[in-house]
């Protein structure tokens, strides 16, 4: 008997034209992940029937949806372009992706090697609920995407006409590969130990009588938030001053593999919280700041990415 091994898991996705329908002869795009937790979550209700034998008479399936996360290390490739487009609900045009209101969905597939035949778990009608990206000193750039979907299916073979494109083979980007960070009107170099942001689409399952699975996945308010941690000096003080004064700022930073670059822009932000504390002896002092992205009328978006 051959058991599945996580180190041989194949993870892929394909854009859908119709929500909940995997395209015919799907062109699956393999994606480089570090972990995943996509599941088919079924809600069960225990029968309330009163019986003379004091036993439970039934457990009834009352609802279901696909949900979970997948994590990755950032590299440059068309699969990441697709991920960013679905997270921001837009499309790259002239190497720029603005946040939009397009209704996009994906089908996901997990292939587990268990000998012959292999096992395929598929998740249909999935929308990106949130996307998080984190840059920490002495580390690779990591991210996590959360999804919510309509349904799931199981198979022991590839779909008819299916093709698979390998994930990009480019270098993983790391903290030293961030070549430029610009914050508001500060001049000079601010030394950060942590930069992160999150785009939350606040998606939700739409359930209806007559269907076990959700019949739709709605989009909600897009919330763009982030956090930055910097060694405290006169330059970091300017950021803290803007927090205290409620002054608007902007943020942009890039990540490169030496040849290819993603640049993340947040043209209008306000700081939500800020603290500068001495935690104890023999420690560095840091400015820890959280921020909220806001719609910028000049750029026409709260966030955009260039590639």
C-alpha positions in Angstrom: 0.0 0.0 0.0 1.3 3.5 -0.9 0.3 6.4 1.3 0.2 10.1 0.2 3.3 12.2 1.0 2.9 16.0 1.5 6.3 16.5 -0.3 4.8 15.2 -3.5 1.6 17.2 -3.5 0.8 19.0 -6.8 -1.2 22.3 -6.4 -2.8 24.0 -9.4 -5.5 26.5 -10.4 -7.3 27.6 -13.5 -9.5 30.7 -14.0 -13.2 30.1 -14.5 -15.4 31.8 -17.0 -18.6 30.8 -15.1 -18.6 30.8 -11.3 -18.4 27.2 -10.1 -17.6 25.6 -13.5 -14.2 24.3 -14.2 -13.5 25.0 -17.9 -13.6 22.1 -20.4 -10.1 20.8 -21.2 -8.7 23.0 -18.4 -5.3 24.5 -18.7 -4.1 24.0 -15.1 -1.4 26.3 -13.8 0.8 24.7 -11.2 1.6 26.9 -8.2 4.6 26.8 -5.9 3.2 26.5 -2.3 4.8 25.9 1.1 1.6 24.7 2.7 -2.2 24.6 2.1 -5.4 23.9 4.1 -8.1 23.8 1.4 -11.0 21.7 2.6 -14.6 20.9 1.8 -16.4 22.0 4.9 -19.8 20.3 5.5 -22.1 21.6 8.2 -23.9 18.8 10.0 -27.0 19.1 12.3 -27.8 16.5 14.9 -31.5 15.4 14.8 -33.5 16.7 17.8 -35.9 13.7 17.7 -36.8 12.4 21.1 -36.6 8.6 21.2 -37.5 6.1 23.9 -34.0 4.5 23.6 -32.2 7.8 24.3 -30.1 7.4 21.1 -29.5 9.9 18.3 -31.5 9.1 15.2 -29.6 10.9 12.5 -26.8 13.4 11.6 -28.0 15.5 8.6 -25.9 17.5 6.2 -27.3 21.0 6.0 -24.7 23.1 4.2 -21.3 23.0 2.6 -18.6 25.2 1.1 -15.0 25.1 0.0 -12.5 27.2 2.1 -8.9 27.4 3.3 -5.5 29.0 2.8 -2.4 28.4 0.8 1.0 29.8 1.6 3.9 30.6 -0.7 7.3 32.2 -1.2 7.2 35.1 -3.6 8.7 34.6 -7.0 8.0 36.3 -10.4 5.7 34.5 -12.8 2.4 34.5 -14.6 0.8 32.5 -11.9 1.5 35.3 -9.4 0.1 37.8 -11.8 -3.1 35.7 -11.9 -3.1 35.5 -8.1 -2.7 39.3 -7.7 -5.4 39.9 -10.3 -7.9 37.8 -8.5 -7.0 39.3 -5.1 -7.3 42.9 -6.4 -10.2 42.1 -8.8 -8.5 43.7 -11.8 -6.2 42.9 -14.7 -2.7 43.9 -15.6 -2.6 46.6 -18.3 0.7 48.1 -19.5 2.4 46.4 -16.5 0.0 47.9 -14.0 -2.7 46.3 -11.9 -5.3 48.5 -10.1 -7.8 47.3 -7.6 -11.2 46.9 -9.3 -14.6 45.3 -9.0 -14.4 42.4 -11.5 -16.1 39.2 -10.4 -13.4 36.6 -10.8 -13.2 32.9 -9.7 -10.8 30.0 -9.9 -11.0 26.2 -9.7 -8.2 24.6 -7.6 -6.9 21.1 -7.7 -4.7 19.1 -5.3 -3.1 15.9 -6.7 -1.8 13.4 -4.1 0.6 10.7 -5.3 -0.7 7.4 -3.9 0.4 5.0 -6.6 -2.0 4.1 -9.4 -4.5 5.7 -9.5 -3.6 9.0 -7.9 -6.1 11.1 -5.9 -7.4 14.5 -7.1 -9.3 16.9 -4.9 -10.9 19.8 -6.7 -12.5 22.9 -5.5 -14.9 24.9 -7.7 -16.2 28.5 -7.7 -13.4 29.9 -5.5 -12.8 33.6 -4.9 -9.8 35.1 -3.1 -11.0 36.2 0.2 -7.7 37.8 1.3 -4.1 38.1 0.3 -1.3 38.7 2.8 2.4 39.5 2.0 5.1 39.7 4.6 8.7 40.9 4.4 10.9 40.3 7.5 14.6 40.8 7.8 16.8 37.8 7.3 13.9 35.9 5.6 12.4 35.1 2.3 9.3 37.1 1.2 6.2 35.0 2.1 2.5 35.3 1.5 -0.8 33.6 2.2 -4.0 33.6 0.2 -7.4 32.6 1.6 -10.2 31.3 -0.5 -13.9 30.6 -0.3 -15.6 28.4 -2.9 -18.9 26.8 -3.8 -18.1 23.1 -4.0 -15.6 20.2 -4.1 -15.2 17.0 -6.0 -13.0 13.9 -5.9 -11.5 12.0 -8.8 -8.8 9.4 -9.6 -7.8 10.8 -12.9 -7.1 14.0 -14.7 -10.0 15.8 -16.4 -10.5 15.1 -20.1 -8.2 17.3 -22.2 -6.4 18.7 -19.1 -3.0 20.3 -19.5 -0.6 21.4 -16.8 1.9 24.3 -16.9 4.8 24.2 -14.4 5.2 27.0 -12.0 7.9 29.5 -12.7 11.5 28.5 -12.0 12.8 31.9 -11.0 14.5 32.7 -7.8 12.5 33.2 -4.6 12.7 36.8 -3.5 13.9 37.7 0.0 14.2 40.7 2.3 17.6 41.8 0.8 15.9 41.9 -2.6 13.8 44.9 -1.6 15.7 47.7 -3.3 13.4 50.7 -2.6 11.0 51.7 0.1 9.3 55.1 0.0 7.1 56.3 2.9 5.3 59.6 2.6 7.4 62.7 2.6 10.3 61.2 4.6 13.8 61.7 3.0 16.7 59.4 3.7 16.9 55.8 4.6 14.5 54.3 7.1 15.6 50.8 8.3 12.7 48.4 8.5 12.7 45.0 10.1 9.2 44.2 9.0 6.8 45.3 6.2 3.5 43.6 5.5 0.2 44.2 4.0 -3.2 42.5 3.6 -6.0 42.9 1.0 -9.2 41.6 2.4 -12.2 41.2 0.1 -14.6 40.2 2.9 -16.2 37.4 0.7 -19.0 35.4 2.1 -21.0 32.3 1.1 -24.5 32.8 -0.2 -26.7 29.8 0.9 -30.2 29.0 -0.4 -32.9 26.5 0.2 -32.7 23.5 -2.2 -28.9 23.4 -2.3 -26.3 21.8 0.0 -23.5 23.9 -1.5 -23.5 27.7 -1.5 -25.1 29.1 -4.6 -22.8 32.2 -4.7 -19.8 33.8 -3.2 -20.4 37.6 -2.6 -17.7 40.2 -2.5 -17.7 42.7 0.4 -15.8 45.8 1.3 -12.2 45.8 0.2 -9.9 46.5 3.2 -6.3 47.3 2.6 -4.2 47.3 5.8 -0.6 46.9 6.7 2.1 47.0 9.3 5.7 48.4 9.4 8.4 48.1 12.1 11.5 50.3 11.9 14.5 51.1 14.0 13.6 54.3 15.9 15.6 57.3 14.8 14.9 60.8 13.6 13.5 59.5 10.3 11.2 56.9 11.9 10.1 59.8 14.2 8.6 61.5 11.1 6.3 58.5 10.6 5.3 58.5 14.3 4.7 62.2 14.1 2.3 61.6 11.1 0.5 59.0 13.2 0.0 61.4 16.1 -1.1 64.2 13.8 -3.4 62.0 11.7 -1.5 63.1 8.6 -2.0 61.2 5.3 1.0 59.5 3.7 1.9 57.0 1.0 3.9 53.8 0.8 5.6 51.9 -1.9 8.2 49.2 -2.0 9.5 46.7 -4.5 10.8 43.1 -4.6 13.1 41.9 -7.3 15.0 38.7 -8.3 17.6 40.8 -10.0 15.9 40.8 -13.4 12.1 40.9 -12.6 10.4 43.2 -10.2 7.1 43.6 -8.4 6.4 47.1 -7.0 3.6 47.5 -4.5 2.0 51.0 -4.2 -0.4 52.3 -1.6 -0.9 55.9 -2.7 -2.9 57.1 0.2 -2.7 55.7 3.7 -3.4 56.8 7.3 -1.8 55.3 10.3 -4.1 53.4 12.6 -1.8 52.8 15.6 1.8 53.5 16.6 4.0 52.8 19.5 7.6 53.4 20.5 8.5 51.6 23.7 11.6 50.5 25.6 10.9 46.8 26.3 13.9 46.3 28.5 17.7 46.5 28.8 20.0 45.6 25.8 17.3 45.9 23.2 16.7 48.0 20.1 13.9 50.6 20.2 11.4 50.2 17.4 8.6 52.2 15.9 5.7 49.8 15.3 3.0 51.3 13.0 -0.2 49.9 11.5 -1.9 51.6 8.6 -5.1 51.6 6.5 -5.1 52.1 2.7 -7.7 54.6 1.4 -9.0 55.3 -2.1 -6.8 57.8 -3.9 -8.6 59.9 -6.4 -5.5 60.8 -8.3 -4.5 57.2 -8.9 -8.1 55.9 -9.0 -7.3 53.1 -6.6 -6.3 52.3 -3.0 -3.5 49.9 -4.1 -1.8 49.0 -7.4 1.0 46.7 -8.4 3.5 47.1 -11.2 5.4 44.3 -12.8 
